[in-house]
Amino acid sequence: MEESLLARGNKAFREGNYHEALRCYEQLLLTAPAPLLPSIEFNRSLVKRRLRALPAKQGQTEGETETPMPAALERPEDLDPYFFDLIRDSGLFDPAWYLAQYGEKYNITGNPLAHYLAHGVALSTNPSPGFYTAYYLKTNPDVAASGFHPFLHYVC
């Protein structure tokens, strides 16, 4: 029997795999029956608190310096430098992760950030394990209605 999404999220949380737990809980928020939503939201908020309590990069020990963003993060030509700086400084766009998740599936050959900004909303892709595009749009209908990119809205 296949393990439910809630069971997978709870198991990931118990094992300290907070990014996977967050992914499960946020996916559940999109599909679960209304009576379960408060419990799932509680689990999600607990995971987020645990993630904030971790060193900057999971697995990094206290006192280590954070490694810089990979060189692969490049500013798309049509992106204002101000917005690029916000994205870079947020640490929420992981080019290596994005390419590993979507590169082959969507035949991404150029700048992964440019691909995400141009196609991410329509394809329901995420810039990293720390930001869920579809969830952000569902919980912020004003952003969805505005047409403003949800990730840019979040980092601003």
N, C-alpha and C positions, 0 to 999 in steps of 0.2 A: 504494500500500500504506500502511495506517495505521501511524503510528509507535507503538511499544510504550510502555507506561507507564514502563518503566525508561529507555528512550531519551529520553523527554520529560523525566524527572527529571534525567538526566545532562546533557542540553542546557541545561535551566534552570539547573543548577548552574554549568556553564561560562560562561553568560551573566550570572551574578550574580543571577539571579532565585531567591533562596533560599527564599522562601515557597512558590513553585510547586514547587520541587524537594522541599521537605519534604512538601508535599501528596502528590506522586507517590510518594515513598518510603513514607510512612505508609499510603497506600492499598495499595501492593504488599505491605507486611507482613501485611495482612489476607488476601491472595489468593495470594501466591507459593508455589511448592513449597519444602518444608523445606530442601533443600540451598542455596537462594539466600538464605535469611533472614540468615545472618551477614554476607554482603556488603551486603545492603540495610540492615541495622542499622548497619553501619560507615558507609555513605553518609549515613544519617540523622543519626548522631552528628556527622559532619563538617559537615553543613549547620547543625546546631544550634550548633556552635562558631562557625561563620562568622556566624550571626545574632547571637550574643552579642557578637561583636567589632564589629558595626556600631553606629553611633550609635543612640540610643534609638528613633528613627523612621528607617526606611530612606530614604536621600536627604538626611537631616539632616547638616549638616557639623559638624565639631568646633567647640565653642564656642557653637553656637546653643543657645538655651534650648528645652526641649521645650514644645510647645504643649499647653494643658490638654485634658482629655477633652472631647468635644463635649457641649453642654448636654443633648443628647438622652438621655444616660445618667441615668435616674431610678430611684430605689428603688421597686420594687413594694411595695404596701401590706403584703403578707403576708411580706415578706423582712425578717428581723432586721437592724437597722442595722449590727451587727458584720459580718455576712456581706456586706452591700452595700459597706462600706468596704474589705473584702478584695478584692472583685471590682474596684471602682474603682481601688484602688491597684495591682492587678496589671497593669492596662492590657490585659488579655486579652479584655475584652468590648468590641467595636467596634460600637456601635449602627448607624452608617451602613453599615458593611460587612454586618452581619447583615441589615438591611433590603434592601440591594442584592441580596444572594444569595437571600433567602427571602421577602421581603415580598410580592411578587406571587404567587409559587408557593403560599404558605400563607395569603394574604389577611390579612396582619398589619396591623391598624389601630391597635393600642394600643402599649403599652410593649414594645419589642423584648426587653428583658431578662426581663420577666415571661413573654413567649412562650417564650423559650429555656428558662427554668427549668421551666415547666409542660409543654412539649411537645418540647424539644430532644432528649432521649434517645430517645423513641419515633420521632421523625422523622429521627433521625441528622443533625441540624443541628450546626454548629460556631459558637462565639461569635465567632471571628475566624480569620485564617489561622494563628495561632500555637497553636491548641489543637484537637485532633481527638477529638471525643467517642467515636466508635466505637473508635478505636485505644486510647484510655485505658481504656475498659471491657474490651477484649480483653486488654490487658497487665496489668490489675489485676482479676482475677476476684473478689477479695475485695470490692472496691468494687461490682462488678456484683451480687454476691450480697447485699450489705447493703441495696441499695435507696437508698443515699445518692447524691445527685446527683454525678456524676463531676467536674463543673467546680467545685462547692463543695469537694469533697474535695481537688482539686488546689490551689486557692488557699488552703486552710487550711494 
